[in-house]
Amino acid sequence: MTIIAFVGSVFSPYYAWASKHAAADPLDHCALNVAFYDLGVTRGGRRWTMTERRRHAVCRNSKELVIGPSSLLWDGDSLSIWIEERTTPWPSRVRGVVRVYPQFITDRVAALDHGGQHQWWPIAPSTRVQVALDEPDLRWLGTGYLDSNWGDAPLESAFSRWDWSRASLQVGTAVFYEVRQRHGAPRLLALRFAPSGQIEELEPPPAAGLPRTRWGIERGTRADFAASARIIKTLEDGPFYARSLLAAQLFGEPIRAVHESISLDRLRRHWVKLLLPFRMPRA
């Protein structure tokens, strides 16, 4: 399961169109994206929600973010995500609560670009997650990850593409964030987060290519040796974005990782923006 709360949805075609002639209000382009996938161990199959909502349906303060009928609440120890959404393009309901319990919270904020316009905060690289959905009927416990991105300009103005991955290790969590800037050299963040919360900057393993998606999106990762990296399953395969589950050998141990690739060159194309409303309706 992946949940993303957008304030000023960076992938929104409506936000892009509104920004063409004047500065658009990010609070007028908010959404709660919920996606979950059937890996053969749960019932319910695939679901996807990402309804964009206007300013009058959004409320936020230091502890709570309300987006339409859904909300996120931080109580000081955990994040509760109350979901009340409808899926697209085939309508069904997603209703219930997901609770995220961080093992620790980091103070590490990193600039993704040389100009410092785009920031990334790996808030809690290792968490305990409790899922209790009524529609569909799903209950499970697992591990997860919590982070935040924000910026002062469209992503596609700073980057042409990026790859990101997160893997649980025998001790700690490894995260790779590799971006190609439009102006400047590529940047790679390779971090290991210990259970104590200590952050270690790693010597990056060698680059390992992965097969392109059906939409032709380039994918790549880092592994001890390239032949060890393979795609287990492509979870999300879109015209500019792919989310995958992959296997590799990393720091001498076999791992499974959640991986994403984004092509911002593809996102810039007009025909892609015309396709997005089928997955991202606007209320």
PyRosetta script that sets phi, psi and omega in degrees:
from pyrosetta import init, pose_from_sequence

init()
pose = pose_from_sequence("MTIIAFVGSVFSPYYAWASKHAAADPLDHCALNVAFYDLGVTRGGRRWTMTERRRHAVCRNSKELVIGPSSLLWDGDSLSIWIEERTTPWPSRVRGVVRVYPQFITDRVAALDHGGQHQWWPIAPSTRVQVALDEPDLRWLGTGYLDSNWGDAPLESAFSRWDWSRASLQVGTAVFYEVRQRHGAPRLLALRFAPSGQIEELEPPPAAGLPRTRWGIERGTRADFAASARIIKTLEDGPFYARSLLAAQLFGEPIRAVHESISLDRLRRHWVKLLLPFRMPRA")
pose.set_psi(1, 137.8)
pose.set_omega(1, 174.2)
pose.set_phi(2, -127.6)
pose.set_psi(2, 133.2)
pose.set_omega(2, 177.7)
pose.set_phi(3, -127.9)
pose.set_psi(3, 128.7)
pose.set_omega(3, 178.2)
pose.set_phi(4, -131.4)
pose.set_psi(4, 124.0)
pose.set_omega(4, 174.5)
pose.set_phi(5, -97.6)
pose.set_psi(5, 120.3)
pose.set_omega(5, -177.3)
pose.set_phi(6, -105.5)
pose.set_psi(6, 125.5)
pose.set_omega(6, 166.5)
pose.set_phi(7, -113.4)
pose.set_psi(7, 104.8)
pose.set_omega(7, -167.7)
pose.set_phi(8, 77.6)
pose.set_psi(8, 75.3)
pose.set_omega(8, -172.7)
pose.set_phi(9, -63.9)
pose.set_psi(9, 114.7)
pose.set_omega(9, -174.9)
pose.set_phi(10, -66.1)
pose.set_psi(10, -19.5)
pose.set_omega(10, -179.4)
pose.set_phi(11, -102.9)
pose.set_psi(11, 5.3)
pose.set_omega(11, -174.3)
pose.set_phi(12, -74.2)
pose.set_psi(12, 124.0)
pose.set_omega(12, 173.8)
pose.set_phi(13, -67.6)
pose.set_psi(13, -30.8)
pose.set_omega(13, 179.6)
pose.set_phi(14, -66.3)
pose.set_psi(14, -40.4)
pose.set_omega(14, 177.9)
pose.set_phi(15, -64.0)
pose.set_psi(15, -42.7)
pose.set_omega(15, 179.7)
pose.set_phi(16, -64.2)
pose.set_psi(16, -43.4)
pose.set_omega(16, -179.7)
pose.set_phi(17, -67.1)
pose.set_psi(17, -39.5)
pose.set_omega(17, 179.8)
pose.set_phi(18, -67.6)
pose.set_psi(18, -26.7)
pose.set_omega(18, -177.1)
pose.set_phi(19, -84.2)
pose.set_psi(19, -6.3)
pose.set_omega(19, -175.8)
pose.set_phi(20, -66.1)
pose.set_psi(20, -35.7)
pose.set_omega(20, -172.4)
pose.set_phi(21, -111.5)
pose.set_psi(21, -15.4)
pose.set_omega(21, -179.8)
pose.set_phi(22, -161.1)
pose.set_psi(22, 167.9)
pose.set_omega(22, 177.3)
pose.set_phi(23, -70.3)
pose.set_psi(23, 117.2)
pose.set_omega(23, -178.3)
pose.set_phi(24, -84.4)
pose.set_psi(24, 151.8)
pose.set_omega(24, 179.7)
pose.set_phi(25, -83.7)
pose.set_psi(25, 116.2)
pose.set_omega(25, -179.9)
pose.set_phi(26, -60.3)
pose.set_psi(26, -30.5)
pose.set_omega(26, 179.2)
pose.set_phi(27, -68.6)
pose.set_psi(27, -12.0)
pose.set_omega(27, 176.8)
pose.set_phi(28, -88.6)
pose.set_psi(28, 4.7)
pose.set_omega(28, -176.6)
pose.set_phi(29, -142.7)
pose.set_psi(29, 70.6)
pose.set_omega(29, -177.5)
pose.set_phi(30, -117.0)
pose.set_psi(30, 151.3)
pose.set_omega(30, -179.2)
pose.set_phi(31, -158.5)
pose.set_psi(31, 152.4)
pose.set_omega(31, 169.0)
pose.set_phi(32, -110.5)
pose.set_psi(32, 110.4)
pose.set_omega(32, 178.2)
pose.set_phi(33, -92.0)
pose.set_psi(33, 121.1)
pose.set_omega(33, 177.0)
pose.set_phi(34, -123.3)
pose.set_psi(34, 125.0)
pose.set_omega(34, 178.0)
pose.set_phi(35, -135.8)
pose.set_psi(35, 132.2)
pose.set_omega(35, 170.4)
pose.set_phi(36, -140.6)
pose.set_psi(36, 157.0)
pose.set_omega(36, -164.4)
pose.set_phi(37, -132.0)
pose.set_psi(37, 144.1)
pose.set_omega(37, 178.8)
pose.set_phi(38, -91.4)
pose.set_psi(38, 110.3)
pose.set_omega(38, 177.9)
pose.set_phi(39, -99.8)
pose.set_psi(39, 15.1)
pose.set_omega(39, 178.5)
pose.set_phi(40, 90.5)
pose.set_psi(40, 3.3)
pose.set_omega(40, -178.9)
pose.set_phi(41, -118.9)
pose.set_psi(41, -4.2)
pose.set_omega(41, 178.4)
pose.set_phi(42, -133.3)
pose.set_psi(42, 165.5)
pose.set_omega(42, 174.8)
pose.set_phi(43, -98.3)
pose.set_psi(43, 155.6)
pose.set_omega(43, 172.2)
pose.set_phi(44, 121.8)
pose.set_psi(44, -22.1)
pose.set_omega(44, 177.5)
pose.set_phi(45, 67.5)
pose.set_psi(45, -161.4)
pose.set_omega(45, -177.5)
pose.set_phi(46, -84.3)
pose.set_psi(46, 142.4)
pose.set_omega(46, 172.8)
pose.set_phi(47, -139.4)
pose.set_psi(47, 150.3)
pose.set_omega(47, -179.6)
pose.set_phi(48, -149.1)
pose.set_psi(48, 127.6)
pose.set_omega(48, 173.6)
pose.set_phi(49, -131.7)
pose.set_psi(49, 140.5)
pose.set_omega(49, 173.8)
pose.set_phi(50, -166.1)
pose.set_psi(50, 64.8)
pose.set_omega(50, 178.8)
pose.set_phi(51, -86.0)
pose.set_psi(51, 122.1)
pose.set_omega(51, -179.6)
pose.set_phi(52, -81.7)
pose.set_psi(52, 137.5)
pose.set_omega(52, -175.7)
pose.set_phi(53, -126.6)
pose.set_psi(53, 153.7)
pose.set_omega(53, -175.0)
pose.set_phi(54, -88.5)
pose.set_psi(54, 171.3)
pose.set_omega(54, -174.8)
pose.set_phi(55, -52.7)
pose.set_psi(55, -39.8)
pose.set_omega(55, -175.8)
pose.set_phi(56, -66.6)
pose.set_psi(56, -15.5)
pose.set_omega(56, 179.6)
pose.set_phi(57, -101.1)
pose.set_psi(57, 8.9)
pose.set_omega(57, -175.7)
pose.set_phi(58, -120.4)
pose.set_psi(58, 136.1)
pose.set_omega(58, 176.0)
pose.set_phi(59, -142.4)
pose.set_psi(59, 136.7)
pose.set_omega(59, 180.0)
pose.set_phi(60, -148.8)
pose.set_psi(60, 149.5)
pose.set_omega(60, 170.9)
pose.set_phi(61, -145.8)
pose.set_psi(61, -166.3)
pose.set_omega(61, -173.7)
pose.set_phi(62, -67.2)
pose.set_psi(62, -17.4)
pose.set_omega(62, -176.7)
pose.set_phi(63, -118.9)
pose.set_psi(63, -17.0)
pose.set_omega(63, -171.1)
pose.set_phi(64, -137.2)
pose.set_psi(64, 143.1)
pose.set_omega(64, 172.3)
pose.set_phi(65, -130.0)
pose.set_psi(65, 120.4)
pose.set_omega(65, 179.0)
pose.set_phi(66, -109.9)
pose.set_psi(66, 126.5)
pose.set_omega(66, 176.4)
pose.set_phi(67, -127.3)
pose.set_psi(67, 100.6)
pose.set_omega(67, -176.5)
pose.set_phi(68, 61.1)
pose.set_psi(68, -132.0)
pose.set_omega(68, -178.4)
pose.set_phi(69, -82.1)
pose.set_psi(69, -4.3)
pose.set_omega(69, -178.9)
pose.set_phi(70, -103.3)
pose.set_psi(70, 160.8)
pose.set_omega(70, -179.2)
pose.set_phi(71, -156.8)
pose.set_psi(71, 158.1)
pose.set_omega(71, 174.8)
pose.set_phi(72, -125.0)
pose.set_psi(72, 134.7)
pose.set_omega(72, -177.1)
pose.set_phi(73, -133.6)
pose.set_psi(73, 125.3)
pose.set_omega(73, 175.1)
pose.set_phi(74, -101.5)
pose.set_psi(74, 122.2)
pose.set_omega(74, -176.4)
pose.set_phi(75, -103.1)
pose.set_psi(75, 9.3)
pose.set_omega(75, -178.0)
pose.set_phi(76, 102.4)
pose.set_psi(76, -25.0)
pose.set_omega(76, 179.6)
pose.set_phi(77, -123.5)
pose.set_psi(77, -27.8)
pose.set_omega(77, -175.8)
pose.set_phi(78, -148.0)
pose.set_psi(78, 161.7)
pose.set_omega(78, 176.7)
pose.set_phi(79, -110.4)
pose.set_psi(79, 120.5)
pose.set_omega(79, 176.1)
pose.set_phi(80, -103.8)
pose.set_psi(80, 129.3)
pose.set_omega(80, -178.8)
pose.set_phi(81, -116.2)
pose.set_psi(81, 109.5)
pose.set_omega(81, -179.6)
pose.set_phi(82, -94.8)
pose.set_psi(82, 116.8)
pose.set_omega(82, -172.4)
pose.set_phi(83, -107.5)
pose.set_psi(83, 128.7)
pose.set_omega(83, 173.9)
pose.set_phi(84, -144.2)
pose.set_psi(84, 85.5)
pose.set_omega(84, -172.3)
pose.set_phi(85, -136.2)
pose.set_psi(85, 165.8)
pose.set_omega(85, 174.7)
pose.set_phi(86, -118.1)
pose.set_psi(86, 141.6)
pose.set_omega(86, -176.2)
pose.set_phi(87, -80.6)
pose.set_psi(87, 160.0)
pose.set_omega(87, 173.4)
pose.set_phi(88, -136.0)
pose.set_psi(88, 155.1)
pose.set_omega(88, -3.4)
pose.set_phi(89, -80.1)
pose.set_psi(89, -14.1)
pose.set_omega(89, 178.9)
pose.set_phi(90, -95.8)
pose.set_psi(90, 119.2)
pose.set_omega(90, -170.6)
pose.set_phi(91, -73.3)
pose.set_psi(91, 129.5)
pose.set_omega(91, 170.0)
pose.set_phi(92, -157.2)
pose.set_psi(92, 171.3)
pose.set_omega(92, -175.9)
pose.set_phi(93, -101.4)
pose.set_psi(93, 147.2)
pose.set_omega(93, 167.7)
pose.set_phi(94, -124.9)
pose.set_psi(94, 115.9)
pose.set_omega(94, -173.9)
pose.set_phi(95, -142.3)
pose.set_psi(95, 131.2)
pose.set_omega(95, 178.4)
pose.set_phi(96, 154.4)
pose.set_psi(96, -162.9)
pose.set_omega(96, -175.5)
pose.set_phi(97, -134.7)
pose.set_psi(97, 140.8)
pose.set_omega(97, 173.3)
pose.set_phi(98, -121.0)
pose.set_psi(98, 129.3)
pose.set_omega(98, 179.7)
pose.set_phi(99, -115.4)
pose.set_psi(99, 132.8)
pose.set_omega(99, -176.3)
pose.set_phi(100, -116.8)
pose.set_psi(100, 122.5)
pose.set_omega(100, -177.4)
pose.set_phi(101, -115.1)
pose.set_psi(101, 101.3)
pose.set_omega(101, -179.1)
pose.set_phi(102, -65.9)
pose.set_psi(102, 139.6)
pose.set_omega(102, 171.3)
pose.set_phi(103, -71.5)
pose.set_psi(103, -35.0)
pose.set_omega(103, 176.2)
pose.set_phi(104, -160.8)
pose.set_psi(104, 164.4)
pose.set_omega(104, 179.0)
pose.set_phi(105, -120.9)
pose.set_psi(105, 129.7)
pose.set_omega(105, -177.4)
pose.set_phi(106, -88.4)
pose.set_psi(106, 163.3)
pose.set_omega(106, 172.4)
pose.set_phi(107, -113.6)
pose.set_psi(107, 17.1)
pose.set_omega(107, -176.8)
pose.set_phi(108, -88.6)
pose.set_psi(108, 115.5)
pose.set_omega(108, 173.2)
pose.set_phi(109, -118.9)
pose.set_psi(109, 129.1)
pose.set_omega(109, -174.9)
pose.set_phi(110, -122.4)
pose.set_psi(110, 140.3)
pose.set_omega(110, 172.2)
pose.set_phi(111, -80.4)
pose.set_psi(111, 132.2)
pose.set_omega(111, 179.9)
pose.set_phi(112, -87.5)
pose.set_psi(112, -21.9)
pose.set_omega(112, -179.5)
pose.set_phi(113, -121.2)
pose.set_psi(113, 162.1)
pose.set_omega(113, -178.1)
pose.set_phi(114, -65.9)
pose.set_psi(114, -29.8)
pose.set_omega(114, -179.0)
pose.set_phi(115, -79.8)
pose.set_psi(115, -9.7)
pose.set_omega(115, 178.9)
pose.set_phi(116, 73.2)
pose.set_psi(116, 20.3)
pose.set_omega(116, 179.5)
pose.set_phi(117, -82.7)
pose.set_psi(117, -17.8)
pose.set_omega(117, -176.3)
pose.set_phi(118, -125.4)
pose.set_psi(118, 123.2)
pose.set_omega(118, -173.8)
pose.set_phi(119, -117.6)
pose.set_psi(119, 150.4)
pose.set_omega(119, 178.3)
pose.set_phi(120, -134.0)
pose.set_psi(120, 130.5)
pose.set_omega(120, 178.1)
pose.set_phi(121, -123.2)
pose.set_psi(121, 107.9)
pose.set_omega(121, 173.5)
pose.set_phi(122, -77.1)
pose.set_psi(122, 82.0)
pose.set_omega(122, -169.6)
pose.set_phi(123, -57.3)
pose.set_psi(123, -53.0)
pose.set_omega(123, -177.9)
pose.set_phi(124, -141.9)
pose.set_psi(124, 92.8)
pose.set_omega(124, -176.5)
pose.set_phi(125, -66.2)
pose.set_psi(125, -18.0)
pose.set_omega(125, 178.6)
pose.set_phi(126, -136.0)
pose.set_psi(126, 122.4)
pose.set_omega(126, -177.8)
pose.set_phi(127, -137.7)
pose.set_psi(127, 162.7)
pose.set_omega(127, 168.0)
pose.set_phi(128, -101.0)
pose.set_psi(128, 135.4)
pose.set_omega(128, -174.9)
pose.set_phi(129, -123.4)
pose.set_psi(129, 132.6)
pose.set_omega(129, 177.6)
pose.set_phi(130, -119.6)
pose.set_psi(130, 119.7)
pose.set_omega(130, -177.6)
pose.set_phi(131, -110.4)
pose.set_psi(131, 126.4)
pose.set_omega(131, 177.0)
pose.set_phi(132, -137.9)
pose.set_psi(132, 91.9)
pose.set_omega(132, -179.8)
pose.set_phi(133, -105.1)
pose.set_psi(133, 139.2)
pose.set_omega(133, 174.5)
pose.set_phi(134, -90.9)
pose.set_psi(134, -34.5)
pose.set_omega(134, 176.6)
pose.set_phi(135, -135.0)
pose.set_psi(135, 111.3)
pose.set_omega(135, -8.7)
pose.set_phi(136, -68.7)
pose.set_psi(136, 168.1)
pose.set_omega(136, -177.0)
pose.set_phi(137, -78.7)
pose.set_psi(137, 97.5)
pose.set_omega(137, -178.0)
pose.set_phi(138, -136.0)
pose.set_psi(138, 133.7)
pose.set_omega(138, 175.3)
pose.set_phi(139, -137.9)
pose.set_psi(139, 123.1)
pose.set_omega(139, 172.7)
pose.set_phi(140, -161.6)
pose.set_psi(140, 162.5)
pose.set_omega(140, 175.2)
pose.set_phi(141, -117.0)
pose.set_psi(141, 144.8)
pose.set_omega(141, 179.2)
pose.set_phi(142, -164.0)
pose.set_psi(142, -168.7)
pose.set_omega(142, 177.3)
pose.set_phi(143, -109.2)
pose.set_psi(143, 157.7)
pose.set_omega(143, -177.3)
pose.set_phi(144, -156.8)
pose.set_psi(144, -164.9)
pose.set_omega(144, -170.4)
pose.set_phi(145, -151.3)
pose.set_psi(145, 142.1)
pose.set_omega(145, -179.0)
pose.set_phi(146, -134.4)
pose.set_psi(146, 125.0)
pose.set_omega(146, 176.6)
pose.set_phi(147, -143.8)
pose.set_psi(147, 179.7)
pose.set_omega(147, -179.5)
pose.set_phi(148, -147.5)
pose.set_psi(148, 140.1)
pose.set_omega(148, 173.3)
pose.set_phi(149, -123.9)
pose.set_psi(149, 144.2)
pose.set_omega(149, 173.0)
pose.set_phi(150, -152.5)
pose.set_psi(150, 159.2)
pose.set_omega(150, -177.9)
pose.set_phi(151, -161.7)
pose.set_psi(151, 171.5)
pose.set_omega(151, -176.7)
pose.set_phi(152, -109.9)
pose.set_psi(152, 8.5)
pose.set_omega(152, -178.2)
pose.set_phi(153, -155.8)
pose.set_psi(153, 161.1)
pose.set_omega(153, 177.3)
pose.set_phi(154, -58.9)
pose.set_psi(154, 143.3)
pose.set_omega(154, 179.4)
pose.set_phi(155, -57.5)
pose.set_psi(155, -41.0)
pose.set_omega(155, -173.9)
pose.set_phi(156, -69.8)
pose.set_psi(156, -14.0)
pose.set_omega(156, 175.9)
pose.set_phi(157, -79.8)
pose.set_psi(157, -21.0)
pose.set_omega(157, -177.1)
pose.set_phi(158, -105.2)
pose.set_psi(158, -30.3)
pose.set_omega(158, -171.9)
pose.set_phi(159, -128.0)
pose.set_psi(159, 151.8)
pose.set_omega(159, 170.9)
pose.set_phi(160, -98.0)
pose.set_psi(160, -32.3)
pose.set_omega(160, 176.0)
pose.set_phi(161, -166.8)
pose.set_psi(161, 167.6)
pose.set_omega(161, 169.2)
pose.set_phi(162, -154.8)
pose.set_psi(162, 161.9)
pose.set_omega(162, 170.7)
pose.set_phi(163, -125.8)
pose.set_psi(163, 140.0)
pose.set_omega(163, 178.6)
pose.set_phi(164, -136.6)
pose.set_psi(164, 145.0)
pose.set_omega(164, 174.4)
pose.set_phi(165, -152.2)
pose.set_psi(165, 154.1)
pose.set_omega(165, 177.9)
pose.set_phi(166, -138.0)
pose.set_psi(166, 130.8)
pose.set_omega(166, -178.1)
pose.set_phi(167, -135.8)
pose.set_psi(167, 139.4)
pose.set_omega(167, 171.5)
pose.set_phi(168, -81.4)
pose.set_psi(168, 131.7)
pose.set_omega(168, 175.9)
pose.set_phi(169, -103.7)
pose.set_psi(169, 171.9)
pose.set_omega(169, 175.7)
pose.set_phi(170, -58.7)
pose.set_psi(170, -34.9)
pose.set_omega(170, 174.5)
pose.set_phi(171, -131.0)
pose.set_psi(171, 104.2)
pose.set_omega(171, 175.4)
pose.set_phi(172, 95.4)
pose.set_psi(172, -165.6)
pose.set_omega(172, -174.3)
pose.set_phi(173, -135.8)
pose.set_psi(173, 137.7)
pose.set_omega(173, 177.3)
pose.set_phi(174, -111.6)
pose.set_psi(174, 136.5)
pose.set_omega(174, 177.7)
pose.set_phi(175, -131.6)
pose.set_psi(175, 131.6)
pose.set_omega(175, 174.0)
pose.set_phi(176, -117.4)
pose.set_psi(176, 133.8)
pose.set_omega(176, 178.1)
pose.set_phi(177, -133.3)
pose.set_psi(177, 108.3)
pose.set_omega(177, -175.1)
pose.set_phi(178, -121.5)
pose.set_psi(178, 119.8)
pose.set_omega(178, -175.8)
pose.set_phi(179, -123.1)
pose.set_psi(179, 148.2)
pose.set_omega(179, 170.5)
pose.set_phi(180, -108.3)
pose.set_psi(180, 117.7)
pose.set_omega(180, -179.2)
pose.set_phi(181, -85.4)
pose.set_psi(181, 152.4)
pose.set_omega(181, 174.0)
pose.set_phi(182, -73.6)
pose.set_psi(182, -30.1)
pose.set_omega(182, 179.4)
pose.set_phi(183, -131.8)
pose.set_psi(183, 108.3)
pose.set_omega(183, -178.4)
pose.set_phi(184, 119.0)
pose.set_psi(184, 169.9)
pose.set_omega(184, -176.9)
pose.set_phi(185, -73.8)
pose.set_psi(185, 157.7)
pose.set_omega(185, 173.3)
pose.set_phi(186, -59.2)
pose.set_psi(186, 152.1)
pose.set_omega(186, 179.3)
pose.set_phi(187, -124.2)
pose.set_psi(187, 139.9)
pose.set_omega(187, 178.9)
pose.set_phi(188, -132.8)
pose.set_psi(188, 124.0)
pose.set_omega(188, 171.0)
pose.set_phi(189, -105.0)
pose.set_psi(189, 122.5)
pose.set_omega(189, 178.6)
pose.set_phi(190, -125.5)
pose.set_psi(190, 108.7)
pose.set_omega(190, -170.9)
pose.set_phi(191, -129.1)
pose.set_psi(191, 142.8)
pose.set_omega(191, 170.2)
pose.set_phi(192, -118.4)
pose.set_psi(192, 131.0)
pose.set_omega(192, -179.3)
pose.set_phi(193, -108.9)
pose.set_psi(193, 115.9)
pose.set_omega(193, 179.1)
pose.set_phi(194, -76.4)
pose.set_psi(194, 157.4)
pose.set_omega(194, 177.4)
pose.set_phi(195, -57.6)
pose.set_psi(195, -24.1)
pose.set_omega(195, 178.1)
pose.set_phi(196, -76.4)
pose.set_psi(196, -12.3)
pose.set_omega(196, -176.2)
pose.set_phi(197, 100.6)
pose.set_psi(197, -7.2)
pose.set_omega(197, 178.4)
pose.set_phi(198, -66.2)
pose.set_psi(198, 138.9)
pose.set_omega(198, -177.9)
pose.set_phi(199, -110.6)
pose.set_psi(199, 129.1)
pose.set_omega(199, -180.0)
pose.set_phi(200, -118.2)
pose.set_psi(200, 127.9)
pose.set_omega(200, 173.2)
pose.set_phi(201, -82.7)
pose.set_psi(201, 124.8)
pose.set_omega(201, -171.2)
pose.set_phi(202, -97.6)
pose.set_psi(202, 154.3)
pose.set_omega(202, 165.0)
pose.set_phi(203, -74.6)
pose.set_psi(203, 117.3)
pose.set_omega(203, -172.3)
pose.set_phi(204, -62.8)
pose.set_psi(204, 134.8)
pose.set_omega(204, 171.6)
pose.set_phi(205, -64.8)
pose.set_psi(205, 169.2)
pose.set_omega(205, 179.6)
pose.set_phi(206, -62.3)
pose.set_psi(206, 153.9)
pose.set_omega(206, 176.2)
pose.set_phi(207, -68.9)
pose.set_psi(207, 144.4)
pose.set_omega(207, 178.9)
pose.set_phi(208, -134.0)
pose.set_psi(208, 119.4)
pose.set_omega(208, 178.9)
pose.set_phi(209, -74.5)
pose.set_psi(209, 151.2)
pose.set_omega(209, 177.0)
pose.set_phi(210, -126.5)
pose.set_psi(210, 158.2)
pose.set_omega(210, 179.5)
pose.set_phi(211, -62.4)
pose.set_psi(211, 143.8)
pose.set_omega(211, 174.0)
pose.set_phi(212, -65.7)
pose.set_psi(212, 157.0)
pose.set_omega(212, 178.1)
pose.set_phi(213, -77.3)
pose.set_psi(213, 174.9)
pose.set_omega(213, 177.1)
pose.set_phi(214, -62.8)
pose.set_psi(214, -26.3)
pose.set_omega(214, 175.9)
pose.set_phi(215, -85.5)
pose.set_psi(215, 0.6)
pose.set_omega(215, 177.9)
pose.set_phi(216, 83.5)
pose.set_psi(216, 17.8)
pose.set_omega(216, 179.4)
pose.set_phi(217, -76.4)
pose.set_psi(217, 130.2)
pose.set_omega(217, 178.4)
pose.set_phi(218, -71.5)
pose.set_psi(218, 138.9)
pose.set_omega(218, 177.5)
pose.set_phi(219, -131.5)
pose.set_psi(219, 145.4)
pose.set_omega(219, 176.4)
pose.set_phi(220, -155.7)
pose.set_psi(220, 158.8)
pose.set_omega(220, 179.9)
pose.set_phi(221, -147.1)
pose.set_psi(221, -167.5)
pose.set_omega(221, 176.5)
pose.set_phi(222, -125.0)
pose.set_psi(222, 138.5)
pose.set_omega(222, -179.1)
pose.set_phi(223, -156.7)
pose.set_psi(223, 161.2)
pose.set_omega(223, 179.5)
pose.set_phi(224, -58.0)
pose.set_psi(224, -39.7)
pose.set_omega(224, 172.4)
pose.set_phi(225, -147.7)
pose.set_psi(225, 144.5)
pose.set_omega(225, -168.4)
pose.set_phi(226, -58.6)
pose.set_psi(226, -37.4)
pose.set_omega(226, -174.7)
pose.set_phi(227, -66.2)
pose.set_psi(227, -17.6)
pose.set_omega(227, -178.8)
pose.set_phi(228, -78.6)
pose.set_psi(228, -17.2)
pose.set_omega(228, -175.4)
pose.set_phi(229, -87.4)
pose.set_psi(229, 126.0)
pose.set_omega(229, 178.9)
pose.set_phi(230, -149.3)
pose.set_psi(230, 151.2)
pose.set_omega(230, 177.0)
pose.set_phi(231, -82.3)
pose.set_psi(231, 123.3)
pose.set_omega(231, 173.4)
pose.set_phi(232, -80.5)
pose.set_psi(232, -46.2)
pose.set_omega(232, 179.7)
pose.set_phi(233, -159.1)
pose.set_psi(233, 135.7)
pose.set_omega(233, 171.6)
pose.set_phi(234, -87.1)
pose.set_psi(234, 115.3)
pose.set_omega(234, -174.5)
pose.set_phi(235, -84.8)
pose.set_psi(235, -40.1)
pose.set_omega(235, -178.9)
pose.set_phi(236, -133.3)
pose.set_psi(236, 124.5)
pose.set_omega(236, -176.3)
pose.set_phi(237, -130.0)
pose.set_psi(237, 94.9)
pose.set_omega(237, -177.7)
pose.set_phi(238, -116.8)
pose.set_psi(238, 177.9)
pose.set_omega(238, -176.6)
pose.set_phi(239, -67.8)
pose.set_psi(239, -19.4)
pose.set_omega(239, 178.0)
pose.set_phi(240, -134.0)
pose.set_psi(240, -2.4)
pose.set_omega(240, -171.2)
pose.set_phi(241, -141.9)
pose.set_psi(241, 140.1)
pose.set_omega(241, 175.2)
pose.set_phi(242, -136.8)
pose.set_psi(242, 136.4)
pose.set_omega(242, 173.1)
pose.set_phi(243, -119.5)
pose.set_psi(243, 133.0)
pose.set_omega(243, -172.6)
pose.set_phi(244, -139.8)
pose.set_psi(244, 159.3)
pose.set_omega(244, 168.7)
pose.set_phi(245, -108.5)
pose.set_psi(245, 124.4)
pose.set_omega(245, -176.5)
pose.set_phi(246, -128.9)
pose.set_psi(246, 160.5)
pose.set_omega(246, 175.7)
pose.set_phi(247, -119.6)
pose.set_psi(247, 148.3)
pose.set_omega(247, 178.4)
pose.set_phi(248, -164.9)
pose.set_psi(248, 171.9)
pose.set_omega(248, 167.5)
pose.set_phi(249, -103.0)
pose.set_psi(249, 127.6)
pose.set_omega(249, -174.9)
pose.set_phi(250, -135.7)
pose.set_psi(250, 121.8)
pose.set_omega(250, 179.7)
pose.set_phi(251, 54.2)
pose.set_psi(251, 38.6)
pose.set_omega(251, 174.6)
pose.set_phi(252, 84.0)
pose.set_psi(252, 4.1)
pose.set_omega(252, 180.0)
pose.set_phi(253, -130.7)
pose.set_psi(253, 148.1)
pose.set_omega(253, 177.3)
pose.set_phi(254, -73.8)
pose.set_psi(254, 136.3)
pose.set_omega(254, -178.0)
pose.set_phi(255, -134.7)
pose.set_psi(255, 160.8)
pose.set_omega(255, 165.0)
pose.set_phi(256, -118.8)
pose.set_psi(256, 140.9)
pose.set_omega(256, -174.8)
pose.set_phi(257, -136.5)
pose.set_psi(257, 148.4)
pose.set_omega(257, 166.7)
pose.set_phi(258, -87.1)
pose.set_psi(258, 133.4)
pose.set_omega(258, -171.4)
pose.set_phi(259, -134.4)
pose.set_psi(259, 143.4)
pose.set_omega(259, 173.6)
pose.set_phi(260, -135.8)
pose.set_psi(260, 146.4)
pose.set_omega(260, 174.6)
pose.set_phi(261, -129.4)
pose.set_psi(261, 136.2)
pose.set_omega(261, 178.7)
pose.set_phi(262, -128.7)
pose.set_psi(262, 131.1)
pose.set_omega(262, 172.3)
pose.set_phi(263, -104.9)
pose.set_psi(263, 105.5)
pose.set_omega(263, 178.5)
pose.set_phi(264, -77.1)
pose.set_psi(264, -23.3)
pose.set_omega(264, 171.5)
pose.set_phi(265, -60.3)
pose.set_psi(265, -42.6)
pose.set_omega(265, -180.0)
pose.set_phi(266, -69.4)
pose.set_psi(266, -40.0)
pose.set_omega(266, -179.5)
pose.set_phi(267, -60.6)
pose.set_psi(267, -30.3)
pose.set_omega(267, -178.8)
pose.set_phi(268, -68.7)
pose.set_psi(268, -19.6)
pose.set_omega(268, -172.5)
pose.set_phi(269, -72.8)
pose.set_psi(269, 139.6)
pose.set_omega(269, -174.9)
pose.set_phi(270, -62.3)
pose.set_psi(270, -40.0)
pose.set_omega(270, -176.8)
pose.set_phi(271, -66.6)
pose.set_psi(271, -28.8)
pose.set_omega(271, 176.9)
pose.set_phi(272, -68.8)
pose.set_psi(272, -44.4)
pose.set_omega(272, 179.3)
pose.set_phi(273, -62.2)
pose.set_psi(273, -31.2)
pose.set_omega(273, 177.6)
pose.set_phi(274, -70.9)
pose.set_psi(274, -25.4)
pose.set_omega(274, 178.5)
pose.set_phi(275, -80.0)
pose.set_psi(275, -27.8)
pose.set_omega(275, -169.5)
pose.set_phi(276, -63.2)
pose.set_psi(276, -34.0)
pose.set_omega(276, -179.9)
pose.set_phi(277, -58.0)
pose.set_psi(277, -21.0)
pose.set_omega(277, 176.7)
pose.set_phi(278, -68.3)
pose.set_psi(278, -27.0)
pose.set_omega(278, 176.6)
pose.set_phi(279, -104.4)
pose.set_psi(279, -15.2)
pose.set_omega(279, -175.4)
pose.set_phi(280, -131.8)
pose.set_psi(280, 71.0)
pose.set_omega(280, 179.0)
pose.set_phi(281, -68.5)
pose.set_psi(281, 159.5)
pose.set_omega(281, -178.8)
pose.set_phi(282, -117.0)
pose.set_psi(282, 122.6)
pose.set_omega(282, -179.0)
pose.set_phi(283, -74.2)
pose.dump_pdb("model.pdb")
